[in-house]
Amino acid sequence: MSASLLAALRAAVGAVQVRTDGDLTAWELDWRRRWRGKALAVVRPGSTAEVAAVVRACAAHRVAIVPQGGNTGLVGGGVPDASGTQVLLSLQRMNRVLAIDEANLTLTAEAGCVLQAAQQAARAQGLLLPLSLAAEGSCTLGGNLATNAGGTQVLRWGNTRELCLGLEVVTAQGEVWNGLSGLRKDNTGYDLRDLFIGSEGTLGIITAATMKLAPLPAATSTALAACATLDDCVALLKRARTRLGAGLTGFEAMGRFALDLVVQHFPTLPNPLPTAPWTVLLEHSDTEGEAQARARFEALLGAALEDVLVLDAVVAESLAQSQALWQVRESLPLAQAEEGVNIKHDISVPVSSIAAFCTRSDAALRAYLPGIRLVNFGHLGDGNLHYNVQGPIGADAAQFLAEHEHAVNTIVFDAVAEFGGSFSAEHGIGGLKRDELALRKSPVALSLMRAIKQALDPLGLMNPGRVI
């Protein structure tokens, strides 16, 4: 069977684009280096027609397909299992920006287009693609859509779902649905677009998308503010929303230990404020100009300092300083990786409950394992924290993960449920959280999800073992 399938795959995309030997680490090992699989073949189609041909060949041979974009996922959803029986379908060759419609404020691109390349194409036309995340230099639009990625500007623009107007998808049967509409109003039945967004390749393969754009802001200001408590951070967020309105495009909170890791592993990065229990990174975009944007920021932070809501603050005076402050925030995941394998959490709770959630969870975890270290940071503006857990100093990272991951997850996810939150905010379910989903999702919701999976992928060949 493998020989006949490989022949069909080579006929579909060209022999050079079907790899079965050599070093396939780039496709078989995930970004966190926690999951290593073995693919029957890595197939690299160059067009939607070729993707459809690959899917039809795999369906005919009853062989599963694992779609992959930039391989930057964090939940083990984009690498094959260890069986050596799955086809890894890489979309990296499908990387073109197909069109920019300035009047309609839309960009259409193939699924393998790197997010940063799409951002730059929009910016060249004086427009903004308002999706930004740490991996934007290597993650792809298809992956962003498949996981409904969030990022640092959800507060203003919403998740990837809110930025997408249309999709092109290859179904599990190898048919092509072209829904690349740039329409903002299209009320013609079930919303198929939203069905595929966030489905993590389990229902079909996204091959292209039409995304919303916005005019570039006239000016963007960035500031750091030090706070004594997480309650103060939330109070500052409320005040910033009131004073800046839609101009508040970013509000990131970073705990002391998280920033300590950045200082330890990346000592050349700027550290303009004295160490504080919490540090907030704020971004404000203005349509009027640099002077007005800076004045609004300084007024906001000046009043917060007077009220002792903020202990200290600094406003970036140039684009270079702004980028340096953001680099500190974006280096947090890299600093964690340097420190060693840790237990990652991507949780969301109502903003009003964040401080109580952290107080409860911090105490429970420290009671469970004295010396445990909490790497807490994230998108406070939309209620999404990366509430990560590092082992005690000197503990073997792999052993800590093996012995404590389940118990730590239970403590954190029970607290999330208690506060009405979600145990997966923006990273997706993948294989890592599949069992957790089965335990914590309502039976009615799971039944509906399984019915959709059965209807669209009756052979179970689309990224099996992921989500449900």
C-alpha positions as CSV (number, residue, x, y, z in Angstrom):
1,M,0.0,0.0,0.0
2,S,2.8,2.5,0.9
3,A,4.5,2.0,-2.5
4,S,1.3,2.7,-4.4
5,L,0.4,5.7,-2.2
6,L,3.9,7.2,-2.5
7,A,3.6,6.8,-6.3
8,A,0.3,8.7,-6.3
9,L,1.7,11.4,-4.0
10,R,4.7,11.9,-6.3
11,A,2.4,12.1,-9.3
12,A,0.3,14.8,-7.5
13,V,3.1,17.1,-6.4
14,G,6.3,16.0,-8.1
15,A,8.8,13.5,-6.7
16,V,11.1,16.1,-5.3
17,Q,8.3,17.3,-3.0
18,V,7.7,13.9,-1.4
19,R,10.3,13.2,1.2
20,T,10.6,9.8,3.0
21,D,14.2,9.7,4.2
22,G,17.0,12.0,5.3
23,D,16.6,14.4,8.2
24,L,12.9,15.2,8.7
25,T,13.3,16.8,12.1
26,A,12.0,20.1,10.9
27,W,8.6,18.5,10.3
28,E,8.6,15.6,12.8
29,L,9.7,17.5,16.0
30,D,7.4,20.1,17.6
31,W,8.6,23.6,18.6
32,R,8.6,22.7,22.3
33,R,10.7,19.6,21.6
34,R,8.2,17.5,23.5
35,W,6.7,15.5,20.7
36,R,8.7,13.7,18.0
37,G,6.8,11.6,15.4
38,K,7.6,9.6,12.4
39,A,5.9,10.4,9.1
40,L,5.3,7.9,6.3
41,A,6.2,10.9,4.0
42,V,6.5,14.6,4.2
43,V,4.5,16.1,1.2
44,R,4.9,19.7,0.1
45,P,2.2,20.7,-2.3
46,G,2.5,24.0,-4.1
47,S,-1.2,24.7,-4.9
48,T,-4.7,24.1,-3.7
49,A,-5.2,21.6,-6.6
50,E,-2.2,19.7,-5.4
51,V,-3.5,19.6,-1.8
52,A,-6.8,18.2,-3.1
53,A,-4.9,15.6,-5.1
54,V,-2.9,14.6,-2.0
55,V,-6.1,14.3,0.1
56,R,-7.8,12.2,-2.5
57,A,-4.9,9.8,-2.7
58,C,-4.7,9.4,1.1
59,A,-8.4,8.9,1.3
60,A,-8.2,6.2,-1.4
61,H,-5.5,4.4,0.6
62,R,-7.1,5.1,4.1
63,V,-4.0,7.0,5.3
64,A,-4.3,9.8,7.8
65,I,-3.0,13.3,7.1
66,V,-1.4,15.8,9.5
67,P,-1.5,19.3,8.2
68,Q,1.3,21.6,9.2
69,G,2.1,25.3,8.7
70,G,5.1,26.9,10.5
71,N,5.3,24.1,13.1
72,T,5.1,26.7,16.0
73,G,2.2,25.0,17.8
74,L,2.4,24.4,21.5
75,V,-0.1,21.5,22.1
76,G,1.3,18.7,19.8
77,G,-1.3,19.2,17.1
78,G,1.0,19.6,14.0
79,V,3.4,16.7,14.1
80,P,2.7,13.1,13.1
81,D,2.5,10.3,15.7
82,A,5.2,7.7,16.1
83,S,3.6,5.0,13.9
84,G,5.2,6.0,10.6
85,T,1.8,5.6,8.9
86,Q,0.7,9.2,8.6
87,V,1.4,11.7,5.8
88,L,2.7,15.1,7.0
89,L,1.3,17.7,4.7
90,S,3.4,20.8,4.8
91,L,1.8,24.0,3.5
92,Q,5.0,26.1,3.6
93,R,5.4,26.3,-0.2
94,M,1.9,27.9,-0.5
95,N,3.2,31.2,0.9
96,R,2.0,33.9,-1.5
97,V,0.0,37.0,-0.8
98,L,-2.6,36.7,-3.6
99,A,-4.3,40.1,-3.4
100,I,-4.8,43.3,-1.4
101,D,-8.0,45.2,-1.9
102,E,-7.3,48.7,-0.5
103,A,-10.9,49.9,-0.9
104,N,-12.4,46.8,0.7
105,L,-9.6,46.7,3.4
106,T,-8.8,43.0,2.8
107,L,-5.8,40.8,2.1
108,T,-6.0,37.4,0.6
109,A,-3.1,35.0,1.0
110,E,-2.3,31.3,0.9
111,A,-2.3,29.3,4.1
112,G,1.5,28.9,4.2
113,C,2.1,32.6,4.1
114,V,4.2,33.6,7.1
115,L,2.3,36.1,9.3
116,Q,5.1,38.6,9.2
117,A,5.2,38.5,5.4
118,A,1.4,39.2,5.3
119,Q,1.9,42.1,7.8
120,Q,4.6,43.6,5.7
121,A,2.6,43.3,2.5
122,A,-0.2,45.2,4.1
123,R,2.1,47.8,5.6
124,A,3.6,48.5,2.1
125,Q,0.1,49.6,1.1
126,G,-0.3,51.8,4.2
127,L,-2.5,49.2,5.9
128,L,-2.4,47.1,9.1
129,L,-3.0,43.4,9.5
130,P,-3.8,43.6,13.2
131,L,-2.7,40.1,14.2
132,S,0.5,40.0,16.2
133,L,2.1,37.2,18.2
134,A,5.6,36.2,19.3
135,A,6.0,33.6,16.6
136,E,4.9,35.9,13.7
137,G,8.3,35.5,12.0
138,S,7.7,31.8,11.4
139,C,4.0,30.9,12.1
140,T,1.6,30.9,9.1
141,L,-1.9,32.2,8.4
142,G,-3.2,28.7,8.0
143,G,-1.9,27.7,11.4
144,N,-3.2,30.9,13.0
145,L,-6.7,30.2,11.6
146,A,-6.6,26.5,12.4
147,T,-5.9,27.3,16.1
148,N,-7.8,30.6,16.2
149,A,-4.6,32.2,17.5
150,G,-4.8,35.2,19.8
151,G,-1.8,37.3,20.4
152,T,-1.1,40.8,21.8
153,Q,-3.8,42.8,20.1
154,V,-6.9,40.8,20.9
155,L,-7.9,43.5,23.3
156,R,-8.6,45.8,20.3
157,W,-9.1,43.6,17.3
158,G,-10.1,40.2,18.5
159,N,-8.8,36.7,17.8
160,T,-7.9,35.5,14.3
161,R,-11.5,34.4,13.9
162,E,-12.7,38.0,14.1
163,L,-10.1,39.1,11.5
164,C,-11.1,36.5,8.9
165,L,-13.8,37.2,6.2
166,G,-13.4,34.1,4.1
167,L,-11.6,30.7,3.6
168,E,-10.6,28.3,0.9
169,V,-10.7,24.7,2.3
170,V,-9.9,21.3,0.9
171,T,-12.4,18.8,2.5
172,A,-11.7,15.4,3.8
173,Q,-12.9,14.0,0.4
174,G,-10.5,16.1,-1.6
175,E,-13.0,18.6,-2.8
176,V,-12.4,22.4,-2.7
177,W,-14.7,24.8,-1.0
178,N,-13.9,28.3,-2.2
179,G,-15.3,30.7,0.3
180,L,-12.8,33.5,-0.2
181,S,-15.4,36.2,0.1
182,G,-14.3,39.7,1.2
183,L,-17.9,40.4,2.3
184,R,-18.6,41.7,5.7
185,K,-22.3,40.7,5.3
186,D,-23.2,37.3,3.9
187,N,-26.1,35.7,5.7
188,T,-26.7,32.7,3.5
189,G,-26.9,29.7,5.8
190,Y,-24.5,28.0,8.2
191,D,-21.2,29.8,8.7
192,L,-18.8,27.3,7.3
193,R,-15.9,29.7,7.8
194,D,-16.3,29.7,11.5
195,L,-16.6,25.9,11.5
196,F,-13.1,25.4,10.1
197,I,-11.5,28.2,12.1
198,G,-10.2,26.6,15.3
199,S,-10.7,23.1,14.1
200,E,-7.0,22.3,14.1
201,G,-7.0,20.5,10.8
202,T,-9.5,17.8,12.0
203,L,-12.3,18.8,9.6
204,G,-10.4,19.9,6.5
205,I,-7.3,21.7,5.3
206,I,-7.3,25.5,5.1
207,T,-5.5,26.5,1.9
208,A,-6.1,30.3,1.7
209,A,-7.9,33.1,3.6
210,T,-9.2,36.6,3.2
211,M,-8.3,38.8,6.2
212,K,-9.5,42.1,7.4
213,L,-7.1,45.1,7.2
214,A,-7.3,48.5,8.9
215,P,-5.6,51.9,8.2
216,L,-2.2,52.2,9.8
217,P,-2.3,54.3,13.0
218,A,-0.7,57.7,12.7
219,A,1.3,57.0,15.9
220,T,1.8,54.2,18.4
221,S,3.1,54.7,21.9
222,T,4.4,52.0,24.3
223,A,4.9,52.3,28.1
224,L,5.9,50.1,31.0
225,A,4.3,50.5,34.4
226,A,5.3,48.8,37.6
227,C,2.4,47.7,40.0
228,A,2.4,46.3,43.5
229,T,-0.5,43.9,43.0
230,L,-2.4,42.2,40.2
231,D,-5.5,44.0,41.5
232,D,-3.7,47.3,40.7
233,C,-2.9,46.0,37.2
234,V,-6.6,45.3,36.7
235,A,-7.5,48.8,38.0
236,L,-5.0,50.3,35.6
237,L,-6.6,48.4,32.8
238,K,-10.0,49.8,33.6
239,R,-8.7,53.3,33.7
240,A,-6.8,52.9,30.5
241,R,-9.9,51.6,28.7
242,T,-11.8,54.6,30.0
243,R,-9.2,57.2,28.9
244,L,-7.9,55.7,25.7
245,G,-10.9,53.8,24.4
246,A,-10.3,51.9,21.2
247,G,-6.8,53.4,21.1
248,L,-5.7,50.9,23.8
249,T,-4.3,48.1,21.6
250,G,-2.2,46.2,24.0
251,F,-2.1,45.5,27.8
252,E,0.3,42.8,28.8
253,A,1.1,41.8,32.4
254,M,4.3,40.1,33.5
255,G,5.0,38.6,37.0
256,R,8.3,39.2,38.8
257,F,9.7,35.7,38.2
258,A,8.8,35.8,34.5
259,L,10.8,39.0,34.0
260,D,13.6,37.6,36.2
261,L,14.1,34.8,33.7
262,V,14.4,37.3,30.9
263,V,17.0,39.3,32.8
264,Q,18.9,36.0,33.6
265,H,18.9,34.5,30.1
266,F,18.9,37.7,28.0
267,P,20.9,40.3,30.0
268,T,21.4,42.7,27.1
269,L,17.6,43.4,26.8
270,P,16.5,46.7,28.4
271,N,15.3,46.7,32.0
272,P,14.2,50.3,32.6
273,L,12.1,49.9,35.8
274,P,13.1,48.6,39.2
275,T,11.9,45.1,40.0
276,A,8.3,45.0,41.0
277,P,5.7,42.3,41.7
278,W,4.0,43.0,38.5
279,T,5.0,45.0,35.3
280,V,2.5,46.0,32.7
281,L,3.3,46.7,29.0
282,L,0.8,49.1,27.5
283,E,0.4,50.1,23.8
284,H,-1.7,53.0,22.5
285,S,-2.4,53.6,18.8
286,D,-3.6,57.1,17.8
287,T,-5.1,58.5,14.6
288,E,-3.9,62.0,15.3
289,G,-0.1,61.9,15.7
290,E,2.9,61.2,17.9
291,A,2.5,64.2,20.2
292,Q,-1.1,63.6,21.0
293,A,-0.5,59.8,21.6
294,R,2.3,60.5,24.0
295,A,0.4,63.2,25.8
296,R,-2.6,60.9,26.4
297,F,-0.3,58.2,27.7
298,E,1.6,60.5,30.0
299,A,-1.6,61.9,31.4
300,L,-2.9,58.4,32.1
301,L,0.2,57.2,33.8
302,G,0.8,60.5,35.7
303,A,-2.6,60.3,37.3
304,A,-2.0,56.6,38.1
305,L,1.3,57.5,39.8
306,E,-0.4,60.2,41.9
307,D,-3.0,57.6,43.1
308,V,-0.3,55.1,43.8
309,L,-2.0,52.7,41.4
310,V,1.4,52.6,39.6
311,L,4.8,52.5,41.4
312,D,6.9,53.7,38.5
313,A,6.4,54.1,34.7
314,V,8.3,54.9,31.6
315,V,7.1,55.9,28.1
316,A,9.2,54.9,25.1
317,E,10.6,57.9,23.3
318,S,11.3,56.3,19.9
319,L,10.3,53.4,17.8
320,A,13.5,51.7,18.7
321,Q,12.7,52.0,22.4
322,S,9.2,50.7,21.8
323,Q,10.4,47.7,19.9
324,A,12.9,47.0,22.7
325,L,10.2,47.0,25.3
326,W,8.1,44.6,23.2
327,Q,11.2,42.4,22.7
328,V,11.3,41.9,26.5
329,R,7.7,40.7,26.5
330,E,8.2,38.5,23.5
331,S,11.3,36.9,25.0
332,L,9.4,35.4,27.9
333,P,8.7,32.1,26.2
334,L,12.3,31.9,25.0
335,A,13.6,32.5,28.5
336,Q,11.4,29.7,29.8
337,A,12.7,27.4,27.2
338,E,16.3,28.3,28.3
339,E,15.3,27.5,31.9
340,G,14.1,24.1,30.9
341,V,10.9,22.1,30.2
342,N,8.0,23.5,32.1
343,I,4.3,22.9,32.5
344,K,2.6,25.4,30.2
345,H,-0.9,26.7,30.7
346,D,-2.9,28.9,28.4
347,I,-6.0,29.8,30.5
348,S,-8.6,32.5,30.4
349,V,-10.9,33.8,33.1
350,P,-13.0,37.0,33.3
351,V,-10.7,39.9,33.9
352,S,-12.6,40.7,37.1
353,S,-11.6,37.3,38.5
354,I,-7.9,37.2,37.4
355,A,-6.4,38.4,40.7
356,A,-8.6,36.0,42.8
357,F,-7.7,33.1,40.4
358,C,-4.0,33.7,40.8
359,T,-4.2,34.1,44.6
360,R,-6.1,30.8,44.9
361,S,-3.9,28.9,42.4
362,D,-0.6,30.3,43.7
363,A,-1.4,29.1,47.2
364,A,-2.7,25.7,46.1
365,L,0.4,25.0,44.0
366,R,2.9,26.1,46.6
367,A,1.1,23.9,49.2
368,Y,1.3,21.0,46.8
369,L,5.0,21.4,46.1
370,P,7.1,23.8,48.1
371,G,9.7,25.6,46.0
372,I,7.6,25.5,42.8
373,R,8.2,28.6,40.6
374,L,5.3,30.4,38.8
375,V,6.0,32.0,35.4
376,N,2.9,34.1,35.1
377,F,2.4,36.5,32.2
378,G,0.0,37.2,29.4
379,H,-2.7,39.2,27.8
380,L,-4.4,40.7,30.8
381,G,-6.5,43.0,28.6
382,D,-8.5,40.0,27.3
383,G,-8.3,37.7,30.4
384,N,-5.7,35.3,28.9
385,L,-2.7,34.3,31.1
386,H,0.1,32.0,30.4
387,Y,0.1,30.6,33.9
388,N,3.2,28.4,33.6
389,V,4.9,26.3,36.3
390,Q,8.6,25.7,36.6
391,G,10.1,23.1,38.9
392,P,12.0,23.9,42.1
393,I,15.5,25.2,41.7
394,G,17.8,22.3,40.9
395,A,15.0,19.9,40.0
396,D,15.4,17.8,36.9
397,A,13.0,19.4,34.4
398,A,12.0,16.1,32.7
399,Q,11.5,14.3,35.9
400,F,9.4,17.2,37.3
401,L,7.2,17.1,34.2
402,A,6.7,13.4,34.4
403,E,5.9,13.3,38.1
404,H,3.9,16.5,38.6
405,E,2.2,17.5,35.3
406,H,-1.1,15.8,35.9
407,A,-1.4,17.0,39.5
408,V,-0.4,20.6,38.6
409,N,-2.9,20.6,35.7
410,T,-5.7,19.4,37.9
411,I,-5.0,22.2,40.5
412,V,-4.9,24.9,37.8
413,F,-7.8,23.6,35.7
414,D,-10.1,23.1,38.7
415,A,-9.5,26.7,39.7
416,V,-10.1,27.9,36.1
417,A,-13.5,26.1,36.1
418,E,-14.3,27.5,39.5
419,F,-13.9,31.0,38.1
420,G,-15.8,30.3,35.0
421,G,-12.8,30.2,32.6
422,S,-11.3,28.1,29.9
423,F,-8.3,25.8,30.1
424,S,-7.4,26.6,26.5
425,A,-7.6,30.2,25.5
426,E,-5.5,30.6,22.3
427,H,-3.1,27.6,21.8
428,G,-5.8,25.0,20.9
429,I,-6.3,21.5,22.1
430,G,-4.1,19.4,19.9
431,G,-3.1,16.1,21.5
432,L,-1.9,17.6,24.7
433,K,-5.4,18.7,26.0
434,R,-7.6,16.2,24.2
435,D,-8.3,14.1,27.3
436,E,-8.9,17.3,29.4
437,L,-11.4,18.4,26.8
438,A,-13.3,15.1,27.2
439,L,-13.4,15.6,30.9
440,R,-14.3,19.3,31.1
441,K,-16.5,20.0,28.0
442,S,-20.2,19.5,28.5
443,P,-21.6,16.2,27.1
444,V,-23.9,18.1,24.8
445,A,-21.1,20.1,23.3
446,L,-18.9,17.0,22.9
447,S,-21.8,15.2,21.2
448,L,-22.3,18.0,18.7
449,M,-18.6,18.2,18.0
450,R,-18.4,14.4,17.3
451,A,-21.4,14.7,15.0
452,I,-19.7,17.4,13.0
453,K,-16.5,15.4,12.9
454,Q,-18.3,12.3,11.7
455,A,-20.3,14.3,9.0
456,L,-17.2,16.0,7.5
457,D,-14.5,13.4,8.1
458,P,-16.3,10.0,8.2
459,L,-13.1,8.1,7.7
460,G,-11.3,9.9,10.5
461,L,-8.3,10.7,8.4
462,M,-8.0,14.5,9.1
463,N,-5.4,14.9,11.9
464,P,-6.7,12.0,14.0
465,G,-6.1,11.9,17.7
466,R,-6.4,15.7,18.0
467,V,-9.1,17.7,19.7
468,I,-11.7,14.9,19.9
